[in-house]
Amino acid sequence: MKFIFFFISLIVLSACNEAKKPDNSVTPEVPENKALKLNGTWEMVGYYNYVDNKVTDSFQPNLGQRQVKMYTDQKVMWSKNVPSDSTEWFGYGSYKANENELIEILEYGSEMMRRIIEEKQEFKYELVLEKNKFSQIEVDDDGNRLYSENYKRIE
């Protein structure tokens, strides 16, 4: 009798644990009461081109191309995979963000990025951040939007 009770208890506990497992197939939710932050992992889903601060064109990354960014409280790292090109693209550094601005300060990167970093380490963007998506928008010296990279949260 004790064995049967133990066995049934084990099955019930196991079923409860199964119900608690997260469903990784959906976009993770950020709690409503938590301030919006970039912390997490993001995948680029597309680009916008702007003329007169209005979106004039939008497009998705080429087939097989993938760009992922990861943010902690103070650091950023990104990588870009372009299967049709042997050039490697990645960068690492720190960042600052507020309600409408993102500044990435890159310390090092791939061969191609190293060349860019030698000329310019700081990359400033307009930031549009929502719960599970964000856009980093390149702006010219007069404050006009040029293009954006658009991301969705994947973790």
N, C-alpha and C positions, 0 to 999 in steps of 0.2 A: 504494500500500500504506500509506504514512504517513497518507494522508487517511482511509482506512477505519479504521485504528487510532485516530486522533483522533476520528472520528465515533462509534465504539463507546464510547470512553472518556467522551465527552460525554454519551451516553445513560445510561451506568451512573451517572455522577455526578449527573445530573439525577434519576434514579430514587431514588438515596439521599436527595437533598434532599427529594423528595416524601414519602418515608417519615417524615421527621423533623418534618413540619408538625403542629402540635397540632390535636387535635379539639376545637373550641370548643363542640360540642354537649353536652358533659358538664360536670358541676360540677368546677372545678379542685380538685386535691388539694393539701393542705398537707403538706410533708414530715414524716414521723413524728418526726424528731429535732429539729424546730424548735418552739420554745415557741409556744403558741397566742397569736395577736395578732389584733386587730381590723383591722389593715391590709388594705385591699382594698375591693372594691365589693360591696354587699349589697342584696338586694331583699326587701321585706317580703312574707311569704307568708300571714300570718294573725295573729289576735289570740286571747288567752285572757282570760276573766274568772275571777276567783277569789272564793270564799267560804270562810272558815275555812282559808285557805292551800291550798285544793284547787281545781283547774280545774273550773268548773261549766258553762262554755260556751266553745265555740271557733267562730270564724268567719273566713272569708276576706275580703279586700278586695272591695268592690263591683266589678262588671264594668267593666273599662276603667280602674279606679283603679290607680295605681302609685306606690309610694314606694321611693326608692333612697337609700342612705347610702353615703358614701365616707369612709374613714379613712386618714390617713397616720400617721406616727409621732406627730404632735402635734395635727393638725387634723381636724375633722369638717365635712362639708357634706352636707346632705340636701335632697331635693326631693320634693314630692308632687303628683301629677297627679290631679285629680278632674274628669273631663270634664263631669259634670253641674253643675259649680259654676264660676263665673268667678273665684272667689277664688284667689289664688296662695299657695302654701305652700312656703317654703324657709327654711333657716337655715344659718349658718356660724359656726364658733368653734373652740375648743380642747376637748380632753377629757383625762381621766385614767381609766385602767382598771387594776384589779388582778384577782386571781383571781375575786372575786365582786361587784365594784362598778364601775359606770360612772358617771362624772360628766361631763356636757357643759356647757360654759360658752359660751353663744352670744353673739356680738358683734353680729351684725346678721341681719336676715331680711326676708322679704316684709312687706307692709303689715300683714297679720294677725299675723305673728310679731313684728314690731316692737312692737306693742301688748302682747303677752305678755312680751317681753323687758324692756320698761320696768318691769314689775312683778316679774319673776323672770328672772334670767339663768342661774342654775345649776339643772340638772336632774339629780337623783340617781336611779339605778336599781340594782336587784339585777341582776347580770350572770350569765348562764349561757352560757358560750362553749364550743363544740365545734369540730371541725376545719372544717366547712363550714356551720355554722349557729350562730345565737346568739339569745337572748331578752333583751330589756331589760324588767325587771319593775318596775312602779310599786308602791311600798310606802308604807303610811300611817305616821304618827308612831309607832305602836306596833309597827312591823315586820311588819304583816300585808300579804300580797300582795293587790293590787287588780285589776290587769290587766297583760297583757304584749303587746308587739309582737314578732313572731317573724320572723326573717330567714334567708335562705339566701345563701351566697356565690355571686356571679356572675362575679367576677374576683379 
